[in-house]
């Protein structure tokens, strides 16, 4: 009787889903497991005297959620008259070992796509502008690349910006 040959399970071959979005003319990818939902901006309340990165707060089913503009840590120009209403990615973040939902303002969300780890190429140490420290890899997509964000580094930068602004954290 012949023995069945089984191939070892390779975790690295399993595709992961990514939310694809645009910001400042560039394409970005963020692990879908970190994104709780995508919202149209709708009614956002401005916080007078808040840090530049804090665009406002939203009421999400009775919870106040801060919304940060990714253009600030990436040092992209603020669009005073956006072509279309921006979107908000509601993302799980950690601050002082406590989980929070935080909104990230982006130009638009375009898709959810799957990529294998092998499709993610290492990010160069230079050449991606101010986004370089926040990019953990690149994915070849259509005629260019998607920048795969390390959302924890983004939140660390936002927390640092806010700490410099008001002596506190998130």
N, CA and C atoms as an extended XYZ file, in Angstrom:
510
Properties=species:S:1:pos:R:3:atomname:S:1:resname:S:1:resid:I:1 pbc="F F F"
N         0.848       -1.172        0.000 N   UNK     1
C         0.000        0.000        0.000 CA  UNK     1
C         0.896        1.239        0.000 C   UNK     1
N         0.625        2.165       -0.882 N   UNK     2
C         1.438        3.380       -1.002 CA  UNK     2
C         1.032        4.381        0.067 C   UNK     2
N         2.043        5.035        0.626 N   UNK     3
C         1.770        6.059        1.627 CA  UNK     3
C         1.435        7.375        0.945 C   UNK     3
N         0.496        8.085        1.516 N   UNK     4
C         0.146        9.399        0.975 CA  UNK     4
C         1.248       10.385        1.348 C   UNK     4
N         1.683       11.122        0.374 N   UNK     5
C         2.703       12.139        0.619 CA  UNK     5
C         1.990       13.468        0.791 C   UNK     5
N         2.207       14.065        1.932 N   UNK     6
C         1.587       15.365        2.165 CA  UNK     6
C         2.655       16.435        2.159 C   UNK     6
N         2.317       17.516        1.540 N   UNK     7
C         3.233       18.658        1.517 CA  UNK     7
C         3.078       19.400        2.835 C   UNK     7
N         4.174       19.848        3.415 N   UNK     8
C         4.054       20.621        4.652 CA  UNK     8
C         3.310       21.923        4.391 C   UNK     8
N         2.481       22.281        5.336 N   UNK     9
C         1.734       23.531        5.223 CA  UNK     9
C         2.702       24.697        5.306 C   UNK     9
N         2.607       25.572        4.341 N   UNK    10
C         3.503       26.732        4.294 CA  UNK    10
C         2.689       27.990        4.571 C   UNK    10
N         2.825       28.514        5.765 N   UNK    11
C         2.109       29.728        6.156 CA  UNK    11
C         2.461       30.892        5.242 C   UNK    11
N         3.707       30.934        4.766 N   UNK    12
C         4.153       32.070        3.973 CA  UNK    12
C         3.422       32.172        2.638 C   UNK    12
N         2.795       31.086        2.197 N   UNK    13
C         2.107       31.115        0.915 CA  UNK    13
C         0.677       31.629        1.031 C   UNK    13
N         0.182       31.792        2.222 N   UNK    14
C        -1.197       32.227        2.413 CA  UNK    14
C        -1.326       33.716        2.085 C   UNK    14
N        -2.258       34.028        1.231 N   UNK    15
C        -2.484       35.419        0.844 CA  UNK    15
C        -3.171       36.175        1.975 C   UNK    15
N        -2.844       37.444        2.083 N   UNK    16
C        -3.497       38.330        3.039 CA  UNK    16
C        -4.247       39.395        2.266 C   UNK    16
N        -5.334       39.864        2.839 N   UNK    17
C        -6.121       40.921        2.215 CA  UNK    17
C        -5.619       42.283        2.670 C   UNK    17
N        -5.631       43.222        1.740 N   UNK    18
C        -5.189       44.591        2.005 CA  UNK    18
C        -6.229       45.574        1.487 C   UNK    18
N        -6.484       46.613        2.276 N   UNK    19
C        -7.302       47.731        1.819 CA  UNK    19
C        -6.385       48.622        0.990 C   UNK    19
N        -6.804       48.933       -0.223 N   UNK    20
C        -6.016       49.761       -1.122 CA  UNK    20
C        -6.616       51.162       -1.110 C   UNK    20
N        -5.766       52.163       -0.893 N   UNK    21
C        -6.264       53.537       -0.877 CA  UNK    21
C        -5.271       54.476       -1.536 C   UNK    21
N        -5.769       55.671       -1.856 N   UNK    22
C        -4.959       56.707       -2.499 CA  UNK    22
C        -4.779       57.859       -1.524 C   UNK    22
N        -3.595       58.435       -1.582 N   UNK    23
C        -3.285       59.608       -0.778 CA  UNK    23
C        -2.219       60.393       -1.520 C   UNK    23
N        -2.529       61.634       -1.853 N   UNK    24
C        -1.553       62.479       -2.535 CA  UNK    24
C        -1.059       61.904       -3.847 C   UNK    24
N        -1.920       61.198       -4.567 N   UNK    25
C        -1.545       60.650       -5.861 CA  UNK    25
C        -0.833       59.313       -5.815 C   UNK    25
N        -0.559       58.787       -4.628 N   UNK    26
C         0.128       57.495       -4.489 CA  UNK    26
C        -0.849       56.427       -4.005 C   UNK    26
N        -0.532       55.171       -4.334 N   UNK    27
C        -1.323       54.043       -3.874 CA  UNK    27
C        -0.695       53.410       -2.647 C   UNK    27
N        -1.517       53.075       -1.674 N   UNK    28
C        -1.057       52.469       -0.424 CA  UNK    28
C        -1.875       51.216       -0.139 C   UNK    28
N        -1.301       50.322        0.656 N   UNK    29
C        -1.983       49.103        1.087 CA  UNK    29
C        -1.853       48.985        2.600 C   UNK    29
N        -2.941       48.594        3.240 N   UNK    30
C        -2.976       48.423        4.688 CA  UNK    30
C        -3.693       47.109        4.977 C   UNK    30
N        -3.111       46.296        5.866 N   UNK    31
C        -3.705       44.992        6.188 CA  UNK    31
C        -5.166       45.159        6.590 C   UNK    31
N        -6.029       44.412        5.939 N   UNK    32
C        -7.454       44.533        6.187 CA  UNK    32
C        -7.801       44.144        7.624 C   UNK    32
N        -6.997       43.291        8.248 N   UNK    33
C        -7.259       42.883        9.632 CA  UNK    33
C        -7.162       44.050       10.609 C   UNK    33
N        -6.468       45.108       10.235 N   UNK    34
C        -6.341       46.283       11.103 CA  UNK    34
C        -7.458       47.299       10.866 C   UNK    34
N        -8.168       47.160        9.753 N   UNK    35
C        -9.208       48.124        9.385 CA  UNK    35
C       -10.562       47.582        9.822 C   UNK    35
N       -11.236       48.342       10.678 N   UNK    36
C       -12.551       47.900       11.140 CA  UNK    36
C       -13.649       48.254       10.151 C   UNK    36
N       -13.535       49.429        9.552 N   UNK    37
C       -14.499       49.829        8.540 CA  UNK    37
C       -13.998       51.053        7.798 C   UNK    37
N       -14.680       51.364        6.713 N   UNK    38
C       -14.362       52.533        5.900 CA  UNK    38
C       -15.604       53.411        5.877 C   UNK    38
N       -15.408       54.693        6.161 N   UNK    39
C       -16.531       55.628        6.207 CA  UNK    39
C       -16.294       56.795        5.268 C   UNK    39
N       -17.387       57.374        4.779 N   UNK    40
C       -17.286       58.680        4.155 CA  UNK    40
C       -17.129       59.669        5.302 C   UNK    40
N       -16.466       60.779        5.040 N   UNK    41
C       -16.186       61.718        6.126 CA  UNK    41
C       -17.459       62.154        6.823 C   UNK    41
N       -18.496       62.505        6.100 N   UNK    42
C       -19.742       62.912        6.734 CA  UNK    42
C       -19.532       64.106        7.647 C   UNK    42
N       -20.134       64.051        8.815 N   UNK    43
C       -20.041       65.151        9.766 CA  UNK    43
C       -18.897       64.900       10.730 C   UNK    43
N       -17.852       65.687       10.571 N   UNK    44
C       -16.701       65.592       11.459 CA  UNK    44
C       -16.611       66.914       12.212 C   UNK    44
N       -16.414       66.841       13.505 N   UNK    45
C       -16.327       68.035       14.335 CA  UNK    45
C       -14.878       68.446       14.492 C   UNK    45
N       -14.583       69.686       14.114 N   UNK    46
C       -13.235       70.235       14.260 CA  UNK    46
C       -12.942       70.442       15.747 C   UNK    46
N       -11.700       70.204       16.153 N   UNK    47
C       -11.284       70.406       17.539 CA  UNK    47
C       -10.404       71.654       17.578 C   UNK    47
N       -10.950       72.787       18.026 N   UNK    48
C       -10.159       74.025       18.042 CA  UNK    48
C        -8.921       73.878       18.922 C   UNK    48
N        -7.807       74.362       18.425 N   UNK    49
C        -6.570       74.324       19.196 CA  UNK    49
C        -5.902       72.971       19.233 C   UNK    49
N        -6.420       72.005       18.484 N   UNK    50
C        -5.823       70.668       18.459 CA  UNK    50
C        -4.590       70.636       17.582 C   UNK    50
N        -3.848       69.544       17.638 N   UNK    51
C        -2.664       69.424       16.785 CA  UNK    51
C        -3.057       69.425       15.308 C   UNK    51
N        -2.132       69.836       14.471 N   UNK    52
C        -2.381       69.944       13.032 CA  UNK    52
C        -2.815       68.613       12.425 C   UNK    52
N        -2.286       67.515       12.944 N   UNK    53
C        -2.606       66.196       12.388 CA  UNK    53
C        -4.028       65.746       12.721 C   UNK    53
N        -4.629       66.303       13.774 N   UNK    54
C        -5.986       65.928       14.175 CA  UNK    54
C        -6.978       66.753       13.369 C   UNK    54
N        -7.653       66.106       12.421 N   UNK    55
C        -8.596       66.825       11.561 CA  UNK    55
C        -9.950       67.014       12.232 C   UNK    55
N       -10.236       66.212       13.250 N   UNK    56
C       -11.500       66.337       13.951 CA  UNK    56
C       -11.863       65.034       14.633 C   UNK    56
N       -13.112       64.969       15.091 N   UNK    57
C       -13.619       63.755       15.724 CA  UNK    57
C       -14.949       63.380       15.072 C   UNK    57
N       -15.218       62.084       15.069 N   UNK    58
C       -16.476       61.544       14.552 CA  UNK    58
C       -17.207       60.820       15.669 C   UNK    58
N       -18.528       60.789       15.575 N   UNK    59
C       -19.336       59.978       16.465 CA  UNK    59
C       -19.577       58.656       15.753 C   UNK    59
N       -18.966       57.600       16.261 N   UNK    60
C       -19.121       56.273       15.673 CA  UNK    60
C       -19.933       55.419       16.636 C   UNK    60
N       -21.232       55.341       16.369 N   UNK    61
C       -22.146       54.568       17.212 CA  UNK    61
C       -21.976       54.890       18.699 C   UNK    61
N       -21.961       56.174       19.007 N   UNK    62
C       -21.891       56.623       20.388 CA  UNK    62
C       -20.495       56.780       20.950 C   UNK    62
N       -19.469       56.468       20.176 N   UNK    63
C       -18.084       56.609       20.625 CA  UNK    63
C       -17.416       57.739       19.850 C   UNK    63
N       -16.690       58.576       20.560 N   UNK    64
C       -15.953       59.664       19.923 CA  UNK    64
C       -14.639       59.100       19.398 C   UNK    64
N       -14.414       59.267       18.096 N   UNK    65
C       -13.230       58.710       17.445 CA  UNK    65
C       -12.419       59.845       16.828 C   UNK    65
N       -11.141       59.978       17.213 N   UNK    66
C       -10.305       61.003       16.584 CA  UNK    66
C        -9.971       60.603       15.146 C   UNK    66
N        -9.878       61.602       14.278 N   UNK    67
C        -9.537       61.368       12.876 CA  UNK    67
C        -8.273       62.162       12.566 C   UNK    67
N        -7.235       61.438       12.150 N   UNK    68
C        -5.942       62.049       11.840 CA  UNK    68
C        -5.704       62.055       10.337 C   UNK    68
N        -5.068       63.105        9.870 N   UNK    69
C        -4.754       63.254        8.456 CA  UNK    69
C        -3.380       62.660        8.183 C   UNK    69
N        -3.321       61.615        7.355 N   UNK    70
C        -2.035       60.990        7.025 CA  UNK    70
C        -1.108       61.928        6.258 C   UNK    70
N        -1.658       62.998        5.692 N   UNK    71
C        -0.809       63.946        4.963 CA  UNK    71
C         0.211       64.613        5.893 C   UNK    71
N        -0.112       64.741        7.160 N   UNK    72
C         0.779       65.459        8.083 CA  UNK    72
C         2.065       64.674        8.340 C   UNK    72
N         2.014       63.419        8.818 N   UNK    73
C         3.291       62.722        9.029 CA  UNK    73
C         4.041       62.450        7.723 C   UNK    73
N         3.310       62.350        6.603 N   UNK    74
C         3.960       62.118        5.311 CA  UNK    74
C         4.443       63.424        4.683 C   UNK    74
N         4.111       64.545        5.330 N   UNK    75
C         4.473       65.891        4.859 CA  UNK    75
C         4.006       66.138        3.432 C   UNK    75
N         2.753       65.766        3.171 N   UNK    76
C         2.115       66.040        1.889 CA  UNK    76
C         1.295       67.316        2.021 C   UNK    76
N         1.126       68.061        0.934 N   UNK    77
C         0.326       69.290        1.024 CA  UNK    77
C        -1.141       68.979        1.323 C   UNK    77
N        -1.760       69.841        2.111 N   UNK    78
C        -3.179       69.707        2.428 CA  UNK    78
C        -3.975       70.228        1.238 C   UNK    78
N        -4.949       69.450        0.775 N   UNK    79
C        -5.806       69.888       -0.323 CA  UNK    79
C        -6.945       70.710        0.257 C   UNK    79
N        -6.961       71.997       -0.097 N   UNK    80
C        -8.014       72.867        0.413 CA  UNK    80
C        -9.348       72.600       -0.275 C   UNK    80
N        -9.309       72.230       -1.540 N   UNK    81
C       -10.516       71.920       -2.299 CA  UNK    81
C       -10.385       70.520       -2.898 C   UNK    81
N       -10.586       69.467       -2.103 N   UNK    82
C       -10.436       68.121       -2.657 CA  UNK    82
C       -11.422       67.876       -3.793 C   UNK    82
N       -10.990       67.068       -4.761 N   UNK    83
C       -11.828       66.745       -5.912 CA  UNK    83
C       -13.068       65.978       -5.465 C   UNK    83
N       -12.911       65.102       -4.502 N   UNK    84
C       -14.031       64.329       -3.979 CA  UNK    84
C       -13.913       64.259       -2.466 C   UNK    84
N       -15.005       63.890       -1.823 N   UNK    85
C       -14.987       63.784       -0.364 CA  UNK    85
C       -14.029       62.674        0.045 C   UNK    85
N       -13.145       62.954        0.993 N   UNK    86
C       -12.208       61.916        1.436 CA  UNK    86
C       -12.918       60.805        2.207 C   UNK    86
N       -12.189       59.732        2.420 N   UNK    87
C       -12.681       58.591        3.191 CA  UNK    87
C       -11.921       58.512        4.506 C   UNK    87
N       -12.504       57.823        5.461 N   UNK    88
C       -11.855       57.598        6.748 CA  UNK    88
C       -11.725       56.090        6.958 C   UNK    88
N       -10.486       55.640        7.161 N   UNK    89
C       -10.236       54.251        7.537 CA  UNK    89
C       -10.303       54.179        9.052 C   UNK    89
N       -11.209       53.394        9.592 N   UNK    90
C       -11.285       53.203       11.034 CA  UNK    90
C       -10.355       52.039       11.370 C   UNK    90
N        -9.249       52.367       12.041 N   UNK    91
C        -8.160       51.422       12.239 CA  UNK    91
C        -7.944       51.183       13.725 C   UNK    91
N        -7.655       49.932       14.068 N   UNK    92
C        -7.325       49.586       15.452 CA  UNK    92
C        -5.914       50.070       15.756 C   UNK    92
N        -5.780       50.805       16.850 N   UNK    93
C        -4.461       51.288       17.264 CA  UNK    93
C        -4.247       50.967       18.736 C   UNK    93
N        -2.997       50.970       19.141 N   UNK    94
C        -2.647       50.758       20.542 CA  UNK    94
C        -1.949       51.996       21.067 C   UNK    94
N        -2.360       52.441       22.233 N   UNK    95
C        -1.702       53.551       22.905 CA  UNK    95
C        -1.668       53.214       24.384 C   UNK    95
N        -0.481       53.226       24.971 N   UNK    96
C        -0.306       52.857       26.379 CA  UNK    96
C        -0.937       51.491       26.652 C   UNK    96
N        -0.714       50.543       25.724 N   UNK    97
C        -1.202       49.165       25.824 CA  UNK    97
C        -2.724       49.051       25.885 C   UNK    97
N        -3.417       50.075       25.395 N   UNK    98
C        -4.868       50.052       25.335 CA  UNK    98
C        -5.293       50.160       23.877 C   UNK    98
N        -6.222       49.296       23.458 N   UNK    99
C        -6.699       49.325       22.073 CA  UNK    99
C        -7.690       50.464       21.888 C   UNK    99
N        -7.553       51.150       20.777 N   UNK   100
C        -8.447       52.249       20.412 CA  UNK   100
C        -8.832       52.088       18.948 C   UNK   100
N        -9.920       52.719       18.576 N   UNK   101
C       -10.243       52.872       17.164 CA  UNK   101
C        -9.900       54.306       16.810 C   UNK   101
N        -9.131       54.457       15.762 N   UNK   102
C        -8.679       55.767       15.315 CA  UNK   102
C        -8.975       55.892       13.833 C   UNK   102
N        -9.424       57.066       13.420 N   UNK   103
C        -9.695       57.307       12.012 CA  UNK   103
C        -8.473       57.872       11.313 C   UNK   103
N        -8.214       57.381       10.107 N   UNK   104
C        -7.146       57.908        9.259 CA  UNK   104
C        -7.789       58.456        7.994 C   UNK   104
N        -7.593       59.741        7.746 N   UNK   105
C        -8.167       60.405        6.588 CA  UNK   105
C        -7.326       60.115        5.356 C   UNK   105
N        -7.952       59.617        4.302 N   UNK   106
C        -7.274       59.313        3.041 CA  UNK   106
C        -8.104       59.911        1.903 C   UNK   106
N        -7.482       60.040        0.723 N   UNK   107
C        -8.206       60.626       -0.408 CA  UNK   107
C        -9.371       59.746       -0.838 C   UNK   107
N        -9.107       58.465       -1.020 N   UNK   108
C       -10.192       57.541       -1.365 CA  UNK   108
C        -9.725       56.104       -1.185 C   UNK   108
N       -10.673       55.249       -0.868 N   UNK   109
C       -10.416       53.811       -0.785 CA  UNK   109
C       -10.884       53.221       -2.109 C   UNK   109
N       -10.022       52.423       -2.741 N   UNK   110
C       -10.366       51.929       -4.069 CA  UNK   110
C       -10.689       50.444       -4.133 C   UNK   110
N       -10.136       49.641       -3.222 N   UNK   111
C       -10.303       48.203       -3.400 CA  UNK   111
C        -9.848       47.447       -2.160 C   UNK   111
N       -10.153       46.164       -2.136 N   UNK   112
C        -9.567       45.212       -1.198 CA  UNK   112
C        -8.997       44.097       -2.065 C   UNK   112
N        -7.680       43.876       -1.950 N   UNK   113
C        -6.996       42.889       -2.779 CA  UNK   113
C        -6.190       41.939       -1.912 C   UNK   113
N        -5.932       40.747       -2.436 N   UNK   114
C        -5.108       39.765       -1.733 CA  UNK   114
C        -3.729       39.683       -2.367 C   UNK   114
N        -2.719       39.577       -1.495 N   UNK   115
C        -1.342       39.407       -1.936 CA  UNK   115
C        -0.674       38.389       -1.030 C   UNK   115
N         0.226       37.597       -1.598 N   UNK   116
C         1.011       36.668       -0.791 CA  UNK   116
C         2.221       37.413       -0.238 C   UNK   116
N         2.805       36.914        0.845 N   UNK   117
C         4.015       37.552        1.378 CA  UNK   117
C         5.136       37.642        0.345 C   UNK   117
N         5.183       36.681       -0.571 N   UNK   118
C         6.228       36.696       -1.597 CA  UNK   118
C         6.068       37.863       -2.564 C   UNK   118
N         4.852       38.396       -2.677 N   UNK   119
C         4.611       39.533       -3.569 CA  UNK   119
C         5.035       40.859       -2.946 C   UNK   119
N         5.305       40.849       -1.647 N   UNK   120
C         5.713       42.080       -0.968 CA  UNK   120
C         7.228       42.158       -0.983 C   UNK   120
N         7.726       43.166       -1.667 N   UNK   121
C         9.163       43.370       -1.772 CA  UNK   121
C         9.625       44.285       -0.646 C   UNK   121
N        10.856       44.120       -0.180 N   UNK   122
C        11.357       44.999        0.874 CA  UNK   122
C        11.350       46.458        0.423 C   UNK   122
N        11.052       47.335        1.351 N   UNK   123
C        11.049       48.769        1.044 CA  UNK   123
C        12.481       49.287        1.017 C   UNK   123
N        12.781       50.181        0.091 N   UNK   124
C        14.114       50.784        0.092 CA  UNK   124
C        14.274       51.702        1.305 C   UNK   124
N        15.487       51.863        1.756 N   UNK   125
C        15.751       52.722        2.914 CA  UNK   125
C        15.671       54.204        2.562 C   UNK   125
N        15.773       54.516        1.282 N   UNK   126
C        15.699       55.897        0.803 CA  UNK   126
C        14.797       55.945       -0.418 C   UNK   126
N        14.364       57.134       -0.762 N   UNK   127
C        13.674       57.316       -2.026 CA  UNK   127
C        12.167       57.344       -1.974 C   UNK   127
N        11.566       57.143       -0.816 N   UNK   128
C        10.110       57.186       -0.721 CA  UNK   128
C         9.636       58.462       -0.042 C   UNK   128
N        10.518       59.433        0.050 N   UNK   129
C        10.151       60.701        0.672 CA  UNK   129
C         9.912       60.540        2.159 C   UNK   129
N         9.024       61.372        2.669 N   UNK   130
C         8.735       61.365        4.109 CA  UNK   130
C         7.969       60.123        4.542 C   UNK   130
N         7.441       59.358        3.588 N   UNK   131
C         6.716       58.128        3.931 CA  UNK   131
C         7.660       56.972        4.232 C   UNK   131
N         8.952       57.115        3.919 N   UNK   132
C         9.912       56.013        4.053 CA  UNK   132
C         9.834       55.284        5.393 C   UNK   132
N         9.823       55.974        6.542 N   UNK   133
C         9.804       55.226        7.808 CA  UNK   133
C         8.510       54.452        8.061 C   UNK   133
N         7.456       54.766        7.319 N   UNK   134
C         6.158       54.134        7.549 CA  UNK   134
C         5.874       52.992        6.583 C   UNK   134
N         6.781       52.759        5.647 N   UNK   135
C         6.560       51.751        4.609 CA  UNK   135
C         7.343       50.492        4.950 C   UNK   135
N         6.637       49.360        5.015 N   UNK   136
C         7.319       48.101        5.322 CA  UNK   136
C         7.547       47.247        4.090 C   UNK   136
N         6.999       47.673        2.953 N   UNK   137
C         7.220       46.925        1.725 CA  UNK   137
C         6.522       47.561        0.544 C   UNK   137
N         6.804       46.995       -0.631 N   UNK   138
C         6.193       47.462       -1.875 CA  UNK   138
C         5.563       46.277       -2.592 C   UNK   138
N         4.426       46.518       -3.211 N   UNK   139
C         3.748       45.497       -4.001 CA  UNK   139
C         3.601       46.030       -5.422 C   UNK   139
N         4.103       45.256       -6.382 N   UNK   140
C         3.902       45.639       -7.785 CA  UNK   140
C         2.416       45.492       -8.085 C   UNK   140
N         1.832       46.576       -8.594 N   UNK   141
C         0.396       46.581       -8.861 CA  UNK   141
C         0.119       47.424      -10.093 C   UNK   141
N        -0.566       46.845      -11.048 N   UNK   142
C        -0.873       47.499      -12.312 CA  UNK   142
C         0.418       48.043      -12.921 C   UNK   142
N         0.530       49.344      -13.093 N   UNK   143
C         1.718       49.907      -13.744 CA  UNK   143
C         2.686       50.549      -12.758 C   UNK   143
N         2.531       50.272      -11.492 N   UNK   144
C         3.405       50.884      -10.498 CA  UNK   144
C         3.510       50.021       -9.256 C   UNK   144
N         3.630       50.688       -8.115 N   UNK   145
C         3.759       49.998       -6.839 CA  UNK   145
C         2.749       50.541       -5.844 C   UNK   145
N         2.342       49.677       -4.929 N   UNK   146
C         1.597       50.081       -3.744 CA  UNK   146
C         2.575       50.089       -2.585 C   UNK   146
N         2.508       51.098       -1.748 N   UNK   147
C         3.347       51.171       -0.566 CA  UNK   147
C         2.589       50.518        0.584 C   UNK   147
N         3.148       49.455        1.150 N   UNK   148
C         2.510       48.729        2.248 CA  UNK   148
C         2.884       49.435        3.550 C   UNK   148
N         1.875       49.973        4.223 N   UNK   149
C         2.131       50.751        5.434 CA  UNK   149
C         2.307       49.879        6.665 C   UNK   149
N         3.192       50.324        7.535 N   UNK   150
C         3.318       49.773        8.882 CA  UNK   150
C         2.510       50.716        9.770 C   UNK   150
N         1.266       50.371       10.017 N   UNK   151
C         0.353       51.275       10.704 CA  UNK   151
C         0.812       51.577       12.131 C   UNK   151
N         1.527       50.661       12.768 N   UNK   152
C         2.023       50.938       14.116 CA  UNK   152
C         3.045       52.071       14.099 C   UNK   152
N         3.880       52.114       13.078 N   UNK   153
C         4.833       53.228       12.951 CA  UNK   153
C         4.110       54.539       12.670 C   UNK   153
N         3.041       54.476       11.881 N   UNK   154
C         2.246       55.681       11.611 CA  UNK   154
C         1.668       56.210       12.913 C   UNK   154
N         1.083       55.318       13.718 N   UNK   155
C         0.499       55.760       14.981 CA  UNK   155
C         1.564       56.274       15.944 C   UNK   155
N         2.731       55.661       15.955 N   UNK   156
C         3.822       56.154       16.809 CA  UNK   156
C         4.212       57.570       16.398 C   UNK   156
N         4.259       57.839       15.101 N   UNK   157
C         4.599       59.182       14.622 CA  UNK   157
C         3.510       60.185       14.992 C   UNK   157
N         2.249       59.787       14.845 N   UNK   158
C         1.153       60.681       15.224 CA  UNK   158
C         1.182       60.962       16.723 C   UNK   158
N         1.450       59.925       17.506 N   UNK   159
C         1.534       60.106       18.957 CA  UNK   159
C         2.675       61.053       19.312 C   UNK   159
N         3.794       60.911       18.628 N   UNK   160
C         4.939       61.790       18.864 CA  UNK   160
C         4.611       63.234       18.482 C   UNK   160
N         3.949       63.419       17.340 N   UNK   161
C         3.545       64.767       16.927 CA  UNK   161
C         2.616       65.391       17.962 C   UNK   161
N         1.668       64.606       18.457 N   UNK   162
C         0.729       65.109       19.454 CA  UNK   162
C         1.418       65.396       20.776 C   UNK   162
N         2.380       64.562       21.156 N   UNK   163
C         3.109       64.777       22.409 CA  UNK   163
C         3.893       66.079       22.343 C   UNK   163
N         4.500       66.357       21.192 N   UNK   164
C         5.230       67.622       21.036 CA  UNK   164
C         4.274       68.805       21.073 C   UNK   164
N         3.051       68.578       20.590 N   UNK   165
C         2.071       69.656       20.536 CA  UNK   165
C         1.550       70.021       21.922 C   UNK   165
N         1.191       68.987       22.713 N   UNK   166
C         0.518       69.288       23.981 CA  UNK   166
C         1.104       68.591       25.201 C   UNK   166
N         2.259       67.988       25.060 N   UNK   167
C         2.880       67.348       26.211 CA  UNK   167
C         2.243       66.025       26.590 C   UNK   167
N         1.346       65.506       25.752 N   UNK   168
C         0.689       64.239       26.048 CA  UNK   168
C         0.802       63.287       24.892 C   UNK   168
N         0.058       62.209       24.965 N   UNK   169
C         0.063       61.209       23.902 CA  UNK   169
C        -1.149       61.349       23.014 C   UNK   169
N        -1.523       60.257       22.420 N   UNK   170
C        -2.675       60.199       21.534 CA  UNK   170
C        -3.792       60.972       22.178 C   UNK   170
